[in-house]
Each structure stands twice: as structure tokens, then as C-alpha cells.
Amino acid sequence: MNAVSKKIDPTPAPSPAPANETVAATPVSAPSKPRKRSRKGLMLLVPVLLAVGGGYVWLTGGRYIETDNAYVHQPLVPISADVAGRITEVYVTENQYVQAGTPLFAIDAEPYRIALAQADAALAASRLQVEQLRAGLVSAQAQVTAAEALAQVRHRDYERQQEMESRGLSTPSALDNATLAAQSADNAVELARAGVAVAVAALGGDPQIATDDFPAVRAAQSQHAQAERNLARAQIVAPVSGVVSQIGNLNVGQYVAPGTSVASLVQRDVTWIDANFRETQLETLTPGLPVTISIDAYPDLAITGTVDSLGAATGSQFALIPAQNATGNWVKVTQRVPVRIAVQAGDLDRLRDGMSAVVSVDTGRTRLDRLR
């Protein structure tokens, strides 16, 4: 019997799996390289797109310059009296619209009527004085004529006495008397002529001057005109058309001093906007640029206007106590410059003085246009 040699594998054979167990093989897949690259590209692309988009928005922006530090303004006219006195009548009520020239209130006019009567009398007296001066001039001229005639007679008598004395027909004393009489007559003529000069000077140096051109008459006329004006100003009228306001101090019986404000008149037909722009926004602001205005009280109200002018100084310089920056603790603060906006179109009747507004100025040029 032949013996057959067999090579025995030392590795034990795997035992068969039980029937109730299932061997599941879970394959492990490694991430693919293309997908990783696409994610990295996407992460780099998003910031680039954002930067490009932001740069485009920034370059194409800057056309509109806006500020919400803006306010509606209308002229506020203080109402006061030009003359002193007690209020006798009040013709208006609070928030009443009045036309220019409408009576507002009246002051007791009786003292001013008396003053006007006195001015009338003073004017008549000054005119009468001129007539008296004219009569004085005529009288002085008549005295000159009489003195000259008397002097002629005295000189003829002196000449006769001188001739008679030379013939021995007259005494020296008679000649002396004739000489003295002639000299007295000459002196009387000089005095009369001086009187005429005084009368002419009293008439201002012009005997033909008109009565109303005489200085004293002109002064009296001025006083008369002032008295008439004071009487007319005893009734106070509206200087412009507008809305009467703040009449709490306007009461019958109240004494009013000249220049004391007793009410206010808001001139509604004149409106503008004062917009306070930062000094860094003024580079492209020029008069004439179109403006869109939004009123806080009326968001649906569309108002347009134009830039009228730029302020001569910053708002801080117009403050009651301007800031002093000469110390070592100085901190730079962006200043604001007032810009006046002329209102052109819109429902202006709804606007009130002091209302807040938002102003947007169309410069017509973006940052990209300014870089070109």
C-alpha cells in the first residue's frame, strides 16, 4: 500500500456562519477630489462677487445727497406799535389770516389829535411870522428912503451955510449946526440901511423866498407831518399778508410802548427750507441743483425745490457762544453748514414754520462720473 504525502495548510478553515446571522459588507467610499475643488472655488467666488457688487454700488452711488437735519421756515414778523398808548380795540383773533393793510388793533388816539392841533397852530404861527418879517423889511426900506431924503435936505442946507459963511453973511455957529445936521442925516441913512440888512437876514437872505421855504415854516411843517403820522399810526395794520399768532398780550386797556412786540404774523406765502448738511457733503453742492423734499408731518406730500444758496459760515459760528478750539483737548467734530432750499412746487398751504423735513439733492453725478 502506497503512502500519499499531503501538505497540510496550518491556517484553520473558517467556521461556517450560523444560519440566523447575515454577514453584511458596508463599503467605505472615499470623497472625490473634484467635489472638494468645487466647494473651494465657490467659497472664493462669493466674497469676490460681494466685493465686485459692493464696489459697483459704491461707484454708481453718491448722486443723491440727503440730510434729515432740515426745517421749514416762513418769515415771522413781530407786530408792534410805533407810538405809545393804551389799546382801545382789537380787531383780530388767534390764527386769523389777514391781508396786508388789515387793521389789527387801535391805540387811544386822543393825545395825538391834540398834538396835531398844536402842530397846526405852530405852523400857522410860523407862516404869520414870515409875513411879519416881510412887513418889517418894507418898513426898513421906507425908513431908508426917508432918511436919504432928509440927508439930501441937510446937505443942501450945509452947502448954503458954507457959501453964506464964505461971504460973511452967516456966523460960524450956523455953519457948525448945518454941518452937524448933515452928519446926523448921513448916520440916519446908514442906520436905516442896516435895518434893511437885518430884515433881509431875518428872511434867510432872500426877500423873495416863498413862505413855505422859510426855515421856521419848514420846521413847523415837519412837526405837523410827525403829528399826522403819529395819529395815523394809532391804528396798527398788518404790514404783510399772513396768519396772526401769539396775541395773548394783545388786550384792551393794556399800555403799549413803541417797539414792544405784542403779536406775531407768520407770512405764509414765503416758504423756504434750511437744510444743515455736513461739511463733507458740500463738494458737489451748487446753487440750482434740483431737490426733493419730504415733510415728516406729511409723508405723502411731494414737494420740489432747488438749492438757493450755501451759508456763509457753519452753524456753530452763529451760536451765541461759538466753540473755542484753542485748547490741547481739541476733538475734531464734523461741522454742518446751512443750505437754503427754495421751494418751488407742492401743497405749500399745509406747511408750517419749524416743521421737520428730509432733503435729497440730485447732484446729477455719481462717484464713477467724478472719477472720470
Long-range contacts (C-beta under 8 A, 24 or more apart in sequence): 58-367, 59-366, 59-367, 59-368, 59-371, 60-366, 60-367, 60-368, 61-366, 61-367, 62-363, 62-365, 62-366, 62-367, 62-370, 63-362, 63-363, 63-364, 63-365, 63-366, 64-360, 64-361, 64-362, 64-363, 65-277, 65-281, 65-284, 65-285, 65-360, 65-361, 65-363, 66-358, 66-359, 66-360, 66-361, 67-275, 67-276, 67-277, 67-278, 67-281, 67-358, 67-359, 68-356, 68-357, 68-358, 68-359, 69-275, 69-276, 69-277, 69-336, 70-273, 70-274, 70-275, 70-276, 70-293, 70-341, 70-356, 70-357, 70-358, 70-359, 71-273, 71-274, 71-354, 71-355, 71-356, 71-357, 72-271, 72-273, 72-295, 72-351, 72-352, 72-353, 72-354, 72-355, 72-356, 72-357, 73-271, 73-272, 73-273, 73-274, 73-353, 73-354, 74-266, 74-267, 74-268, 74-270, 74-271, 74-351, 74-352, 74-353, 75-240, 75-242, 75-266, 75-267, 75-270, 76-264, 76-265, 76-266, 76-267, 76-353, 77-239, 77-240, 77-242, 77-264, 77-265, 77-266, 77-267, 78-261, 78-263, 78-264, 78-265, 79-104, 79-236, 79-238, 79-239, 79-244, 79-261, 79-262, 79-263, 79-264, 79-265, 80-256, 80-258, 80-259, 80-260, 80-261, 80-262, 81-107, 81-233, 81-236, 81-256, 81-257, 81-258, 81-259, 81-260, 81-262, 82-230, 82-233, 82-258, 82-259, 83-107, 83-112, 83-230, 83-233, 83-234, 83-258, 84-255, 84-256, 84-257, 84-258, 85-109, 85-111, 85-112, 85-234, 85-255, 85-256, 86-253, 86-254, 86-255, 86-256, 87-250, 87-251, 87-252, 87-253, 87-254, 87-255, 87-256, 88-252, 89-252, 90-247, 90-250, 90-251, 90-252, 92-244, 92-247, 93-244, 93-247, 94-244, 94-245, 94-247, 95-243, 95-244, 95-245, 96-243, 96-244, 97-241, 97-242, 97-243, 97-244, 97-268, 98-238, 98-241, 98-242, 98-243, 98-244, 98-265, 99-238, 99-241, 100-237, 100-238, 100-239, 100-240, 100-241, 101-237, 101-238, 102-237, 102-238, 103-235, 103-236, 103-237, 104-236, 104-237, 104-238, 104-244, 104-250, 104-263, 105-235, 105-236, 105-250, 105-262, 106-234, 106-235, 106-236, 107-234, 107-235, 107-236, 107-256, 108-234, 109-231, 109-234, 109-235, 112-227, 112-230, 112-231, 112-234, 113-231, 115-227, 115-230, 115-231, 116-224, 116-227, 116-228, 116-230, 116-231, 118-227, 119-220, 119-223, 119-224, 119-226, 119-227, 119-228, 120-224, 122-220, 122-223, 122-224, 123-217, 123-220, 123-221, 123-223, 123-224, 125-220, 126-214, 126-216, 126-217, 126-219, 126-220, 127-211, 127-212, 127-217, 127-220, 129-216, 130-203, 130-211, 130-214, 130-216, 130-217, 131-211, 133-199, 133-202, 133-203, 134-203, 134-207, 136-199, 136-202, 137-196, 137-199, 137-200, 137-202, 137-203, 137-207, 139-199, 140-192, 140-195, 140-196, 140-198, 140-199, 141-196, 141-199, 143-192, 143-195, 143-196, 144-189, 144-192, 144-193, 144-195, 144-196, 146-192, 147-185, 147-188, 147-189, 147-191, 147-192, 148-189, 148-192, 150-185, 150-188, 151-182, 151-185, 151-186, 151-188, 151-189, 153-185, 154-178, 154-181, 154-182, 154-184, 154-185, 155-182, 155-185, 157-181, 157-182, 158-182, 238-265, 239-265, 240-265, 240-267, 241-267, 241-268, 241-269, 242-266, 242-267, 242-268, 242-269, 243-268, 266-353, 268-348, 268-349, 271-343, 271-348, 271-351, 272-308, 272-340, 272-341, 272-342, 272-343, 273-305, 273-340, 273-341, 273-343, 273-357, 273-359, 274-338, 274-339, 274-340, 274-341, 275-338, 275-339, 275-340, 275-341, 275-357, 275-359, 276-315, 276-336, 276-337, 276-338, 276-339, 277-336, 277-337, 277-339, 278-334, 278-335, 278-336, 278-337, 279-314, 279-334, 279-335, 279-336, 279-337, 280-334, 282-310, 282-337, 284-363, 284-365, 284-370, 285-310, 285-339, 285-361, 285-363, 289-361, 289-362, 289-363, 289-364, 290-361, 290-362, 291-341, 291-359, 291-360, 291-361, 291-362, 292-359, 292-360, 292-362, 293-341, 293-343, 293-346, 293-357, 293-358, 293-359, 293-360, 294-357, 294-358, 294-359, 294-360, 295-350, 295-351, 295-355, 295-356, 295-357, 296-355, 296-356, 296-357, 296-358, 297-352, 297-355, 297-356, 298-350, 301-346, 301-347, 301-350, 302-346, 303-343, 303-345, 303-346, 303-347, 303-348, 303-351, 304-343, 304-344, 304-345, 304-346, 305-341, 305-342, 305-343, 305-344, 305-345, 306-341, 306-342, 306-344, 307-339, 307-340, 307-341, 307-342, 307-361, 308-340, 308-341, 308-342, 309-339, 309-340, 310-337, 310-338, 310-339, 310-340, 311-337, 311-338, 311-339, 311-340, 313-337
